[in-house]
Amino acid sequence: MQSLEELRGEHRVIEMVLNGLEQLAAQVKRGKPLDREKAGKALEILRNFADRCHHGKEEKHLFKIMEARGVTREGGPLGVMLQEHEEGRAYIREMVESARPAARGDKETALDFAQHAKSYIELLRQHILKEDEILYPMAEHLLSAEDDKQLVKAFAVVEQKEMGAGGHEKYHKWAKELADSSKK
């Protein structure tokens, strides 16, 4: 299904950012100041691309259709995914709050940033695995071809609203830069 392949593809981009964020956190733990530019890009991607766009597509569209097809929200897989989205938002807020002082050399705040980053990375990697291996295959069995077409159209609207023209490309480029810098 095209809609689910789009979401899986976005997971690969998010994983690149997680790899770059992991490297930033490791540098901080080794006593280096936080790279403000890279941290800023990673956090912007996570806030706009991963959360507003990707999670927005899931929450506003995919999960609603799945719920209409009988997947329970409360006490079920959708509730777990929504709870994890909220946990991720809290970690992002903590990283945003600590990024500026960490980049200025505040060691305590830098370690806070690194810890929030580590917790976020662990959460998101497990979250992505659950979606790729459990939730999306479940959706493939529930959704019709017409549902898929509707989701693809709705996803395009979310992208335009949340990121605007060229936003996807910009965030893909930044994600690749972060991933490439994490390999050095």
N, C-alpha and C positions, 0 to 999 in steps of 0.2 A: 504494500500500500504506500502510495506516494507520501501521504501525510506523515506516516510513521517513519519512513526513510528520511524525511526532512528532519524530524526530531532526533533520530539517531545520528545524523550528520552533524547536527548542532552539538550533540554530546561529544563528538570527537573534537570540535573546536573548544568546548569548555574544558576538556581534558588537557589540551595544550596550555590553556591558561593556568590550570591547576599545577601543571609541571613547572611553569615559570614562577608561580607564586610559591611553590615549594622551595625553589632555588633561592628566592628572595628571603624567605624565612630562615633558611639554612645560613645564609650570609650574615643575617642579623645575629643569629645564635653564635656565630664565630666572632662577634664583636664589631662587625662592619656596620656603618650607618645604613639605614634603609635607602635603597635607590628610589628616590621620590618619583622620578619619571616613570620607571617601570611599574612601581606600585600603583601610581595613578592610572596608568593604562589598564593594568589588571583589574583594579577595582571598578573602573568605568565599564569594562567588558562584563564583569560579573553583575553589576547593577543593571545595566541596560540590555545587554544581549542575553545573558543567562537568566536573569530574573524577570525583568519586565517583558522581554520578548519570548524567550523559550518557555519559562514557567507560565507566562501569560497565555500562551497558546494552549498549554495543557489545562490550566485552571479554567479559563473562559470557554474552551471549546471541547477538547478531547475528553476531559473528565466529565463534563456535562452530558455528552453523548453516551459515554460508558455508563454513567449513572442511569440514564434513561433506558439503557439496555439491561439494567438489573444489577450492576456492580454497586455494592453498598459503599457509602461514604463513611458513615460512623462505624468504627470497629472493623473496617475493611481496608483494602489496599489503597483506595483513593484518600481515605483519611490519613493514612500513614504518609503518603506522598505530600499531602497538603501540610501536615505537621512538619515534615522535613524542609519544605520550602520556607516555612516560617523560621525554623531554626537557622537555616542558611542566611536569611535576611538579617537576623540578629547578629550573626558572626560578621557579616559584611558591614553592618553599622559600627561594630566594635573596631574593625580594621580601619574604616574610614576615619573614625574618631582618633585613633592612635597613629595614623600614618604621618601626619605633618610633624608632630613632636618627635616621632621616631626618626624621620628624615633629618631633623635638626640635630640629632645626636643624643637625644634623651634615651639612655640605655634601658631604663625600666619600662618606658612606654614601648620601646623597640621590642623588648622581650614579650610584652603584652600582644603587640602586633603579631609576632611570630607564633605565639600560642593560639591566638584566634585563627590565624591562617592555617595552622596545623589541624585544628578542630574542624574548620570549614572544609579543608581538603579531604579529610577522612569521611566526613558526612557526605560530601558530594560524590566521591568515588563510589561509596556504597549505594547511594541514591541512584546514580546512573546505572550501576549494575542491576539493581532491582527493576528499574524501568526497562532496560534493554532485555533482560532475561525473563522477567515475569509479566510486568504490566503491558508492555507493547505486544508481546505474543498473545496475551489475553484479548487485547483490543483487536488484533487481527482476526480473531475468531468471532468477535461480536459485531464488527462494523461491516456495513455493506459497501458496495462500490459507490453508491450515491453518498453515503456518509463520508467516504474518503474525499470525494469531489468537493463536498461542502467544507470539509476541514481544510483542504488546500486553499480554497478561496478565503476562508476566515483567517488562516495563517498569514496570507498575503496582506490582509487588512491590518493585522496586529503588527507585522513588520513595518509597514508604512507608518502607522500611528506611533509606534514606540521608537523606531530608529530613523525613519525618514529615508530619503533617497541616498544611496551610497553607504548607509550605516552598516549593513551586513558586510560589505566588502572591507570597510575600514576596520571592523572588529576582527574579521578573519586575518587581515594583514597583521594587526597588532598581536593577535594570538600566536601567529606563526613566529613573529619576532621574539615574543616572550619564550616560546618553546625552544627556538634556536639558541637564545641566550642561555637557557638552562642547560644546554648540552656542552657549553664551553667550560 
